[in-house]
Amino acid sequence: MYSAADLATQSTNNQPIPVVQTWNLCKVYRTGFWMNQKIESLKDCSLTVYQGETFGLLGPNGAGKTTLLKTLLGIIRPTSGKAVLLGRPIGDRNVKQKIGYLPENAYLYDYLTAWEFLGFTAGLFQIPQSKQNRKITELLDLVGLAKSTAKKKKLKQYSKGMLQRVGMAQALINDPEVVFLDEPMSGLDPMGRYRMREIVLSLKQAGKTIFFNSHILADVEQICDRIAILALGDLICQGSLNELLGNGDVYQVLIKGGDSETLAPWISNLTWENNRWHGQLQKSPEAFLAHLNTIDAQLISMQLARPSLEEFFMQQLRERGIEFSR
């Protein structure tokens, strides 16, 4: 893993510290009766995730997201290419002590309570018994489960959302440096998604590095620092939302009052529709608001003139001739 000298040098120079790195990572499965057919689940995948950031891997079902995540975790082996996690080759046993993982469909022992299951997980990480009660209580509070419920109710009686919360708690039991989440919002109702999103945001505030797969783009847009899009095994693009969607310097405005002569110097593509002026603001918003006061006009709305993540996502797929049925 990184030495103290490496971390100190990068920190002093304000250089981001890479936590996950892959170079031309490929995974090929063989199928068919004679195992003579090949399916490329990953194709030359190269990406970097930095310390302390929340990184979202997007893609439709079957894109290769889970394959990439399991490869990084050392659950499956790549066919070719290279990857490192926390500065060490993937699969390193010492690194596994420093990561947390929530599978998409986690299997939890039906006849254990949440408290018993978390105690079992803590034992796997050799967390002393003297520290387990405090740690489990903290995690139950984080994921929004009552201590009394966790001690009395068997996991087979839990809802999908409650099981996801228990799964999140077990992923954090060892206080990991990197947390891997595979479709953490999948199958949850709006309240469950909101709770899971709040948990991820709290981990982000605590400085954890979070790598998660998702096809729920609205959640990704709210919480991720950077994203990558994977489709049919190909890594299409990666970057921050500002880099991919635009930096947000241009605003779409809706104005009541005024006239074309006074608004045209400030707004491009100015159009009149439904008794309102529409267009894109080309100058400082503050100066424009002051100008509106002088011409007796009113600002109805002002929004960033850039596509949503969903629009960008679909555009990227279509540009590459990838169409998916609804």
C-alpha positions as CSV (number, residue, x, y, z in Angstrom):
1,M,0.0,0.0,0.0
2,Y,1.0,3.6,-0.1
3,S,3.8,4.5,2.2
4,A,3.6,7.4,4.7
5,A,6.2,9.3,2.5
6,D,4.0,8.9,-0.6
7,L,0.9,10.1,1.1
8,A,2.8,13.1,2.7
9,T,4.3,14.1,-0.7
10,Q,1.0,13.9,-2.5
11,S,-0.9,15.7,0.3
12,T,1.8,18.5,0.4
13,N,1.5,19.0,-3.4
14,N,-2.3,18.9,-3.3
15,Q,-2.3,16.0,-5.7
16,P,-5.3,13.6,-5.6
17,I,-4.4,10.2,-4.3
18,P,-5.5,7.3,-6.6
19,V,-7.3,4.6,-4.6
20,V,-8.6,2.5,-7.5
21,Q,-6.8,2.2,-10.8
22,T,-7.3,-0.1,-13.8
23,W,-5.4,-0.4,-17.0
24,N,-6.9,-2.2,-20.1
25,L,-8.9,-4.5,-17.9
26,C,-10.7,-7.3,-19.8
27,K,-12.9,-10.2,-18.8
28,V,-14.0,-12.9,-21.2
29,Y,-16.4,-15.7,-20.3
30,R,-16.7,-18.9,-22.3
31,T,-20.1,-20.4,-22.9
32,G,-21.9,-22.9,-25.1
33,F,-21.9,-26.7,-25.0
34,W,-18.3,-27.0,-26.0
35,M,-17.3,-23.8,-24.2
36,N,-16.3,-22.4,-27.6
37,Q,-18.2,-19.2,-27.5
38,K,-16.8,-16.0,-26.0
39,I,-18.6,-13.2,-24.2
40,E,-16.6,-10.1,-23.5
41,S,-18.0,-8.7,-20.3
42,L,-15.2,-6.0,-20.0
43,K,-13.2,-4.5,-22.9
44,D,-10.0,-2.6,-22.2
45,C,-11.4,-0.8,-19.1
46,S,-9.1,1.9,-17.7
47,L,-10.3,4.2,-14.9
48,T,-9.1,6.0,-11.8
49,V,-10.9,6.7,-8.5
50,Y,-9.3,9.1,-6.1
51,Q,-9.2,9.2,-2.3
52,G,-12.3,10.7,-0.7
53,E,-14.5,11.0,-3.8
54,T,-17.8,9.4,-4.6
55,F,-17.6,7.6,-7.9
56,G,-20.6,6.4,-9.8
57,L,-20.4,3.7,-12.4
58,L,-23.4,3.9,-14.7
59,G,-24.8,1.6,-17.3
60,P,-27.9,-0.4,-18.3
61,N,-28.4,-4.0,-17.1
62,G,-25.8,-6.3,-18.6
63,A,-23.3,-3.5,-19.2
64,G,-20.5,-5.2,-17.1
65,K,-20.8,-3.0,-14.0
66,T,-21.0,-5.9,-11.5
67,T,-18.2,-7.8,-13.4
68,L,-15.9,-4.8,-13.0
69,L,-16.8,-4.4,-9.3
70,K,-16.2,-8.1,-8.5
71,T,-12.9,-8.0,-10.4
72,L,-11.7,-5.1,-8.3
73,L,-12.7,-7.0,-5.2
74,G,-10.8,-10.1,-6.3
75,I,-14.0,-12.2,-6.4
76,I,-13.3,-13.0,-10.1
77,R,-10.1,-12.8,-12.0
78,P,-9.5,-10.6,-15.1
79,T,-8.7,-12.2,-18.4
80,S,-6.1,-9.6,-19.1
81,G,-5.1,-6.1,-17.9
82,K,-4.0,-4.8,-14.6
83,A,-5.7,-3.2,-11.5
84,V,-4.6,-2.0,-8.1
85,L,-6.6,-1.1,-5.0
86,L,-5.1,1.1,-2.3
87,G,-1.8,0.8,-4.1
88,R,-1.7,-3.0,-4.1
89,P,-2.7,-5.6,-6.6
90,I,-6.3,-6.6,-6.5
91,G,-6.9,-9.7,-4.3
92,D,-4.3,-8.7,-1.8
93,R,-5.5,-10.1,1.6
94,N,-4.2,-7.1,3.6
95,V,-6.2,-4.7,1.4
96,K,-9.4,-6.7,2.0
97,Q,-9.3,-5.6,5.6
98,K,-9.7,-2.0,4.5
99,I,-12.7,-2.3,2.1
100,G,-16.4,-2.8,2.6
101,Y,-18.8,-4.4,0.1
102,L,-22.6,-4.4,-0.3
103,P,-23.7,-6.8,-3.0
104,E,-26.8,-6.1,-5.1
105,N,-28.7,-9.1,-3.7
106,A,-26.9,-9.7,-0.4
107,Y,-27.7,-13.0,1.3
108,L,-28.2,-12.5,5.0
109,Y,-28.8,-15.4,7.4
110,D,-32.6,-15.6,7.9
111,Y,-32.6,-16.9,11.4
112,L,-30.2,-14.4,12.9
113,T,-31.2,-11.0,14.2
114,A,-29.5,-7.9,12.8
115,W,-27.5,-7.6,16.0
116,E,-26.3,-11.3,15.8
117,F,-25.4,-10.9,12.1
118,L,-23.4,-7.8,12.7
119,G,-21.6,-9.5,15.6
120,F,-20.8,-12.4,13.4
121,T,-19.4,-10.0,10.7
122,A,-17.4,-8.2,13.4
123,G,-15.8,-11.5,14.4
124,L,-14.7,-12.1,10.9
125,F,-12.7,-8.9,11.1
126,Q,-11.4,-9.9,14.5
127,I,-12.9,-6.8,16.2
128,P,-12.5,-7.3,19.9
129,Q,-15.7,-8.2,21.8
130,S,-15.2,-5.1,24.0
131,K,-15.6,-2.8,21.0
132,Q,-18.3,-4.7,19.2
133,N,-21.3,-3.4,21.1
134,R,-20.3,0.2,20.7
135,K,-19.5,-0.2,17.0
136,I,-22.8,-2.1,16.2
137,T,-24.8,0.5,18.1
138,E,-23.2,3.3,16.1
139,L,-23.9,1.6,12.8
140,L,-27.5,0.8,13.6
141,D,-28.0,4.5,14.4
142,L,-26.3,5.4,11.1
143,V,-28.6,3.2,9.0
144,G,-31.7,4.1,11.0
145,L,-32.5,0.8,12.7
146,A,-33.5,0.7,16.3
147,K,-31.3,-1.2,18.7
148,S,-34.3,-3.1,20.2
149,T,-35.6,-4.1,16.8
150,A,-32.1,-5.3,15.7
151,K,-31.8,-7.5,18.8
152,K,-35.3,-9.1,18.6
153,K,-36.4,-9.4,15.0
154,K,-35.1,-12.1,12.7
155,L,-33.8,-11.0,9.4
156,K,-36.3,-13.2,7.5
157,Q,-39.0,-10.7,8.8
158,Y,-37.2,-7.6,7.4
159,S,-38.4,-5.7,4.4
160,K,-36.1,-5.2,1.3
161,G,-35.2,-1.7,2.6
162,M,-34.4,-2.9,6.1
163,L,-32.2,-5.7,4.7
164,Q,-30.3,-3.1,2.6
165,R,-29.7,-1.1,5.7
166,V,-28.3,-4.2,7.5
167,G,-26.2,-4.9,4.5
168,M,-24.8,-1.4,4.6
169,A,-24.0,-1.7,8.3
170,Q,-22.1,-5.0,7.7
171,A,-20.2,-3.3,4.8
172,L,-19.0,-0.6,7.3
173,I,-18.3,-2.8,10.4
174,N,-14.5,-2.7,9.8
175,D,-14.4,1.1,9.3
176,P,-13.2,0.6,5.6
177,E,-11.2,3.1,3.7
178,V,-13.1,2.2,0.4
179,V,-16.7,1.2,0.2
180,F,-18.0,-0.7,-2.8
181,L,-21.8,-0.7,-3.3
182,D,-23.5,-2.7,-6.1
183,E,-26.8,-1.1,-7.0
184,P,-27.5,0.1,-3.4
185,M,-30.8,1.7,-4.4
186,S,-32.2,-1.1,-6.5
187,G,-35.6,-2.3,-5.5
188,L,-36.1,0.3,-2.8
189,D,-39.2,2.5,-2.5
190,P,-38.8,6.3,-2.4
191,M,-38.3,6.4,1.3
192,G,-35.7,3.6,1.2
193,R,-33.8,5.3,-1.6
194,Y,-33.8,8.5,0.3
195,R,-32.4,6.8,3.4
196,M,-29.7,5.0,1.4
197,R,-28.8,8.2,-0.3
198,E,-28.5,10.0,3.1
199,I,-26.2,7.2,4.3
200,V,-23.9,7.6,1.3
201,L,-23.8,11.3,1.8
202,S,-22.8,10.8,5.5
203,L,-20.0,8.5,4.4
204,K,-18.9,11.1,1.9
205,Q,-18.7,13.7,4.6
206,A,-16.7,11.3,6.7
207,G,-14.1,11.3,4.0
208,K,-14.7,7.7,2.8
209,T,-14.0,6.7,-0.8
210,I,-17.2,5.3,-2.3
211,F,-17.4,3.3,-5.5
212,F,-20.9,2.3,-6.5
213,N,-22.8,0.9,-9.5
214,S,-26.2,2.2,-10.4
215,H,-28.7,2.7,-13.2
216,I,-30.8,5.2,-11.1
217,L,-29.4,8.3,-12.7
218,A,-31.2,10.8,-10.5
219,D,-29.5,9.5,-7.3
220,V,-26.1,9.5,-9.0
221,E,-26.5,13.1,-10.1
222,Q,-27.1,14.2,-6.6
223,I,-24.3,12.5,-4.8
224,C,-21.4,11.7,-7.1
225,D,-18.2,13.7,-7.6
226,R,-17.3,11.8,-10.8
227,I,-18.9,9.2,-13.0
228,A,-18.2,6.7,-15.7
229,I,-20.5,5.2,-18.2
230,L,-20.1,1.5,-19.1
231,A,-22.1,-0.1,-22.0
232,L,-21.7,-3.6,-23.4
233,G,-18.3,-3.9,-21.7
234,D,-16.9,-0.6,-23.1
235,L,-16.1,2.4,-20.9
236,I,-17.6,5.2,-22.9
237,C,-16.6,8.2,-20.8
238,Q,-15.6,9.3,-17.4
239,G,-15.3,12.6,-15.6
240,S,-17.0,15.1,-13.3
241,L,-20.6,16.2,-14.0
242,N,-19.3,19.6,-14.9
243,E,-16.8,18.1,-17.4
244,L,-19.4,15.9,-19.0
245,L,-22.5,18.0,-18.8
246,G,-21.0,21.5,-19.0
247,N,-19.7,23.9,-16.4
248,G,-23.1,25.6,-15.8
249,D,-22.0,29.1,-17.0
250,V,-25.1,29.5,-19.2
251,Y,-28.5,29.8,-17.7
252,Q,-32.0,29.3,-19.3
253,V,-34.2,32.2,-18.2
254,L,-38.0,32.9,-18.2
255,I,-38.9,36.6,-18.0
256,K,-42.2,38.4,-17.5
257,G,-42.4,41.9,-18.9
258,G,-39.8,43.9,-20.7
259,D,-39.3,43.9,-24.5
260,S,-37.0,42.5,-27.1
261,E,-35.0,45.7,-27.4
262,T,-34.0,45.8,-23.8
263,L,-33.6,42.1,-23.3
264,A,-31.8,41.1,-26.5
265,P,-28.3,42.5,-25.4
266,W,-28.5,40.1,-22.4
267,I,-30.3,37.0,-23.7
268,S,-29.5,34.9,-26.8
269,N,-32.2,32.9,-28.7
270,L,-34.8,35.3,-27.3
271,T,-38.3,34.0,-28.0
272,W,-41.8,35.1,-27.0
273,E,-44.2,32.3,-25.9
274,N,-47.2,32.2,-23.6
275,N,-46.7,35.8,-22.6
276,R,-43.2,35.1,-21.4
277,W,-39.7,35.7,-22.8
278,H,-37.4,32.7,-23.1
279,G,-33.7,32.4,-23.9
280,Q,-30.2,31.9,-22.6
281,L,-28.5,34.4,-20.4
282,Q,-25.1,35.5,-21.7
283,K,-23.9,37.8,-19.0
284,S,-23.5,38.0,-15.2
285,P,-26.8,36.9,-13.4
286,E,-26.2,39.6,-10.7
287,A,-25.9,42.3,-13.3
288,F,-28.9,41.0,-15.2
289,L,-31.1,41.0,-12.1
290,A,-30.1,44.6,-11.6
291,H,-31.0,45.4,-15.2
292,L,-34.5,43.8,-14.8
293,N,-35.3,46.3,-12.0
294,T,-34.6,49.2,-14.4
295,I,-36.9,48.0,-17.1
296,D,-39.8,46.8,-14.9
297,A,-39.4,43.1,-15.7
298,Q,-39.6,40.0,-13.5
299,L,-37.5,36.9,-13.4
300,I,-39.8,33.8,-13.4
301,S,-37.1,31.1,-13.4
302,M,-33.4,30.6,-14.0
303,Q,-31.9,27.1,-14.6
304,L,-28.6,25.8,-15.7
305,A,-28.7,25.3,-19.5
306,R,-27.1,21.9,-19.6
307,P,-28.6,18.5,-20.2
308,S,-29.6,16.2,-17.3
309,L,-27.5,13.2,-16.6
310,E,-30.3,11.0,-18.0
311,E,-30.3,13.0,-21.3
312,F,-26.5,12.8,-21.5
313,F,-26.5,9.1,-20.8
314,M,-29.0,8.3,-23.5
315,Q,-27.2,10.6,-26.0
316,Q,-23.9,8.8,-25.4
317,L,-25.5,5.4,-26.0
318,R,-27.3,6.5,-29.2
319,E,-24.1,8.1,-30.6
320,R,-22.5,4.7,-30.5
321,G,-25.4,2.9,-32.0
322,I,-26.4,1.3,-28.7
323,E,-30.2,1.0,-28.3
324,F,-31.9,-0.7,-25.3
325,S,-35.5,-1.7,-25.2
326,R,-37.7,-0.1,-22.5
